[in-house]
Amino acid sequence: MSHSKTKAEAASPVDAAALEETIAYLAKRHRVSQAIVREIARKLGSGERTAIEREIARGKARR
């Protein structure tokens, strides 16, 4: 059984660094932990900032 790489593992180090920078920025801006932002990005399958922000806003509206 072969092991396939996840999107984070397959991404180049430059992309990974940019994604981590975006995650840190969004976590600080929305006052949530970086782990939550990472989980949202993983669930969406996208590192797109606006998509992550929409999902954070939806989550806050549920509280």
DSSP file (Angstrom, degrees, kcal/mol; ACC not computed):
  #  RESIDUE AA STRUCTURE BP1 BP2  ACC     N-H-->O    O-->H-N    N-H-->O    O-->H-N    TCO  KAPPA ALPHA  PHI   PSI    X-CA   Y-CA   Z-CA
    1    1 A M              0   0    0      0, 0.0     2,-0.2     0, 0.0     0, 0.0   0.000 360.0 360.0 360.0 122.8    0.0    0.0    0.0
    2    2 A S        -     0   0    0      1,-0.0     2,-0.6     0, 0.0     0, 0.0  -0.507 360.0-128.5 -86.7 152.6    1.6    3.3   -1.1
    3    3 A H        -     0   0    0     -2,-0.2     2,-0.3     0, 0.0    -1,-0.0  -0.877  21.1-154.1-100.6 118.6    1.6    6.4    1.0
    4    4 A S        -     0   0    0     -2,-0.6     2,-0.2     1,-0.1     0, 0.0  -0.724  20.0-115.5 -93.7 144.6    0.3    9.5   -0.9
    5    5 A K        -     0   0    0     -2,-0.3     2,-0.1     1,-0.1    -1,-0.1  -0.474  25.4-125.0 -76.0 145.0    1.5   12.9    0.1
    6    6 A T     >  -     0   0    0     -2,-0.2     4,-2.1     1,-0.1     5,-0.2  -0.333  32.7 -99.7 -78.1 170.8   -1.0   15.4    1.5
    7    7 A K  H  > S+     0   0    0      1,-0.2     4,-1.3     2,-0.2    -1,-0.1   0.881 124.2  52.6 -61.4 -37.7   -1.3   18.8   -0.1
    8    8 A A  H  4 S+     0   0    0      1,-0.2    -1,-0.2     2,-0.2     3,-0.1   0.888 111.7  45.7 -66.0 -38.4    0.8   20.4    2.6
    9    9 A E  H  4 S+     0   0    0      1,-0.2    -1,-0.2    -3,-0.1    -2,-0.2   0.831 112.9  50.6 -72.7 -31.5    3.6   17.8    2.1
   10   10 A A  H  < S+     0   0    0     -4,-2.1    -1,-0.2     2,-0.1    -2,-0.2   0.690  91.3  97.8 -80.9 -18.7    3.4   18.2   -1.7
   11   11 A A  S  < S-     0   0    0     -4,-1.3    -5,-0.0    -5,-0.2    -3,-0.0  -0.327  82.8-105.7 -70.5 151.6    3.6   22.0   -1.6
   12   12 A S     >  -     0   0    0      1,-0.1     4,-2.4    -2,-0.0     5,-0.2  -0.371  30.1-110.2 -72.5 157.6    6.9   23.7   -2.2
   13   13 A P  H  > S+     0   0    0      0, 0.0     4,-2.2     0, 0.0     5,-0.2   0.828 118.8  55.4 -58.9 -32.1    8.7   25.2    0.9
   14   14 A V  H  > S+     0   0    0      2,-0.2     4,-2.2     1,-0.2     5,-0.2   0.933 109.9  45.1 -66.4 -45.3    8.0   28.7   -0.5
   15   15 A D  H  > S+     0   0    0      1,-0.2     4,-2.4     2,-0.2    -1,-0.2   0.896 112.4  52.1 -63.8 -40.2    4.3   28.0   -0.7
   16   16 A A  H  X S+     0   0    0     -4,-2.4     4,-2.4     1,-0.2    -1,-0.2   0.891 109.6  49.0 -63.8 -40.2    4.3   26.5    2.8
   17   17 A A  H  X S+     0   0    0     -4,-2.2     4,-2.1     2,-0.2    -1,-0.2   0.905 111.8  48.7 -66.4 -41.0    6.0   29.5    4.2
   18   18 A A  H  X S+     0   0    0     -4,-2.2     4,-2.2     2,-0.2    -2,-0.2   0.891 111.5  50.1 -65.5 -39.3    3.5   31.8    2.6
   19   19 A L  H  X S+     0   0    0     -4,-2.4     4,-2.7     2,-0.2    -2,-0.2   0.913 110.0  49.8 -65.6 -42.6    0.6   29.7    3.9
   20   20 A E  H  X S+     0   0    0     -4,-2.4     4,-2.4     2,-0.2    -2,-0.2   0.882 110.3  51.1 -63.6 -37.6    2.0   29.7    7.4
   21   21 A E  H  X S+     0   0    0     -4,-2.1     4,-2.2     2,-0.2    -1,-0.2   0.910 111.5  47.3 -64.6 -42.0    2.4   33.5    7.2
   22   22 A T  H  X S+     0   0    0     -4,-2.2     4,-2.8     2,-0.2     5,-0.2   0.902 111.2  51.6 -64.9 -41.5   -1.2   33.8    6.1
   23   23 A I  H  X S+     0   0    0     -4,-2.7     4,-2.5     2,-0.2    -2,-0.2   0.919 110.5  48.0 -62.1 -44.5   -2.4   31.5    8.9
   24   24 A A  H  X S+     0   0    0     -4,-2.4     4,-2.0     2,-0.2    -1,-0.2   0.910 112.8  49.1 -63.0 -42.0   -0.5   33.5   11.5
   25   25 A Y  H  X S+     0   0    0     -4,-2.2     4,-2.6     2,-0.2    -2,-0.2   0.940 113.7  44.9 -62.9 -48.0   -2.0   36.8   10.1
   26   26 A L  H  X S+     0   0    0     -4,-2.8     4,-2.6     1,-0.2     6,-0.2   0.881 111.2  53.4 -66.6 -38.0   -5.6   35.4   10.1
   27   27 A A  H  X>S+     0   0    0     -4,-2.5     5,-1.8    -5,-0.2     4,-0.7   0.921 113.7  42.5 -62.5 -43.3   -5.3   33.9   13.5
   28   28 A K  H  <5S+     0   0    0     -4,-2.0     3,-0.4    -5,-0.2    -2,-0.2   0.913 115.2  49.7 -69.2 -42.5   -4.2   37.2   15.0
   29   29 A R  H  <5S+     0   0    0     -4,-2.6    -2,-0.2     1,-0.2    -1,-0.2   0.887 120.5  34.1 -64.4 -40.6   -6.7   39.2   13.1
   30   30 A H  H  <5S-     0   0    0     -4,-2.6    -1,-0.2    -5,-0.2    -2,-0.2   0.393 106.4-123.1 -98.8   2.4   -9.7   37.1   14.0
   31   31 A R  T  <5 +     0   0    0     -4,-0.7     2,-0.3    -3,-0.4    -3,-0.2   0.912  68.8 123.2  55.4  49.2   -8.4   36.2   17.5
   32   32 A V      < -     0   0    0     -5,-1.8    -1,-0.2    -6,-0.2    -2,-0.1  -0.875  67.8 -88.9-127.6 164.8   -8.5   32.4   17.0
   33   33 A S     >  -     0   0    0     -2,-0.3     4,-1.7     1,-0.1     3,-0.3  -0.358  28.9-121.3 -75.0 156.1   -5.7   29.9   17.4
   34   34 A Q  H  > S+     0   0    0      1,-0.2     4,-2.7     2,-0.2     5,-0.2   0.828 112.6  61.5 -63.4 -31.6   -3.4   29.0   14.5
   35   35 A A  H  > S+     0   0    0      2,-0.2     4,-2.2     1,-0.2    -1,-0.2   0.886 103.2  49.5 -63.2 -38.4   -4.5   25.4   14.8
   36   36 A I  H  > S+     0   0    0     -3,-0.3     4,-2.3     2,-0.2    -1,-0.2   0.921 111.6  48.0 -66.3 -43.7   -8.1   26.4   14.1
   37   37 A V  H  X S+     0   0    0     -4,-1.7     4,-2.5     1,-0.2    -2,-0.2   0.905 111.6  50.8 -64.1 -41.1   -7.1   28.4   11.0
   38   38 A R  H  X S+     0   0    0     -4,-2.7     4,-2.5     2,-0.2    -1,-0.2   0.910 110.0  50.2 -61.5 -42.1   -4.9   25.4    9.8
   39   39 A E  H  X S+     0   0    0     -4,-2.2     4,-2.6     2,-0.2    -2,-0.2   0.901 110.8  48.9 -64.3 -41.5   -7.9   23.0   10.3
   40   40 A I  H  X S+     0   0    0     -4,-2.3     4,-2.5     2,-0.2     5,-0.2   0.929 112.2  48.3 -63.4 -45.2  -10.2   25.3    8.3
   41   41 A A  H  X>S+     0   0    0     -4,-2.5     4,-1.6     1,-0.2     5,-1.2   0.895 113.1  48.3 -62.2 -40.4   -7.6   25.6    5.5
   42   42 A R  H  <5S+     0   0    0     -4,-2.5    -2,-0.2     2,-0.2    -1,-0.2   0.918 112.1  48.9 -65.9 -42.9   -7.1   21.9    5.5
   43   43 A K  H  <5S+     0   0    0     -4,-2.6    -2,-0.2     1,-0.2    -1,-0.2   0.894 115.1  44.0 -64.3 -40.6  -10.9   21.3    5.4
   44   44 A L  H  <5S-     0   0    0     -4,-2.5    -1,-0.2     2,-0.2    -2,-0.2   0.760 100.4-137.0 -74.7 -24.7  -11.4   23.7    2.5
   45   45 A G  T  <5S+     0   0    0     -4,-1.6     2,-0.4     1,-0.2    -3,-0.2   0.727  71.4  97.7  73.7  20.9   -8.4   22.4    0.7
   46   46 A S      < -     0   0    0     -5,-1.2    -1,-0.2    -6,-0.2    -2,-0.2  -0.996  62.2-156.3-143.5 144.3   -7.4   25.9   -0.1
   47   47 A G        +     0   0    0     -2,-0.4     2,-0.3    -3,-0.1    -6,-0.1   0.206  51.8 137.0 -99.6  13.6   -5.0   28.5    1.3
   48   48 A E     >  -     0   0    0      1,-0.1     4,-2.0    -7,-0.1     5,-0.2  -0.462  51.2-144.8 -67.5 123.6   -7.0   31.3   -0.1
   49   49 A R  H  > S+     0   0    0     -2,-0.3     4,-2.5     1,-0.2     5,-0.2   0.882  94.5  50.7 -59.2 -45.0   -7.3   34.0    2.5
   50   50 A T  H  > S+     0   0    0      1,-0.2     4,-2.3     2,-0.2    -1,-0.2   0.882 109.5  50.5 -66.4 -37.5  -10.9   35.1    1.6
   51   51 A A  H  > S+     0   0    0      2,-0.2     4,-1.9     1,-0.2    -1,-0.2   0.906 112.0  47.6 -65.5 -40.8  -12.3   31.6    1.7
   52   52 A I  H  X S+     0   0    0     -4,-2.0     4,-2.3     2,-0.2    -2,-0.2   0.906 110.9  51.7 -66.1 -41.5  -10.7   31.0    5.1
   53   53 A E  H  X S+     0   0    0     -4,-2.5     4,-2.4     1,-0.2    -2,-0.2   0.899 107.9  51.9 -63.2 -40.6  -12.0   34.3    6.4
   54   54 A R  H  X S+     0   0    0     -4,-2.3     4,-2.2     1,-0.2    -1,-0.2   0.919 110.8  47.9 -60.4 -43.3  -15.6   33.5    5.3
   55   55 A E  H  X S+     0   0    0     -4,-1.9     4,-2.2     2,-0.2    -2,-0.2   0.873 110.2  51.4 -67.6 -37.2  -15.4   30.1    7.1
   56   56 A I  H  X S+     0   0    0     -4,-2.3     4,-2.4     2,-0.2    -1,-0.2   0.924 110.2  50.2 -62.4 -43.9  -14.1   31.8   10.3
   57   57 A A  H  X S+     0   0    0     -4,-2.4     4,-2.0     1,-0.2    -2,-0.2   0.896 110.0  50.3 -62.3 -40.9  -17.0   34.3   10.1
   58   58 A R  H  X S+     0   0    0     -4,-2.2     4,-1.2     1,-0.2    -1,-0.2   0.913 110.5  49.9 -62.4 -42.2  -19.5   31.4    9.7
   59   59 A G  H  X S+     0   0    0     -4,-2.2     4,-0.6     1,-0.2     3,-0.3   0.895 110.5  49.0 -64.5 -40.1  -18.0   29.7   12.7
   60   60 A K  H >< S+     0   0    0     -4,-2.4     3,-0.8     1,-0.2    -1,-0.2   0.852 107.0  56.3 -67.5 -33.7  -18.2   32.8   14.8
   61   61 A A  H 3< S+     0   0    0     -4,-2.0    -1,-0.2     1,-0.2    -2,-0.2   0.791 101.5  58.4 -67.7 -26.9  -21.8   33.3   13.8
   62   62 A R  H 3<        0   0    0     -4,-1.2    -1,-0.2    -3,-0.3    -2,-0.2   0.706 360.0 360.0 -74.7 -19.9  -22.6   29.8   15.1
   63   63 A R    <<        0   0    0     -3,-0.8    -1,-0.2    -4,-0.6    -2,-0.1   0.494 360.0 360.0 -70.5 360.0  -21.4   30.7   18.6
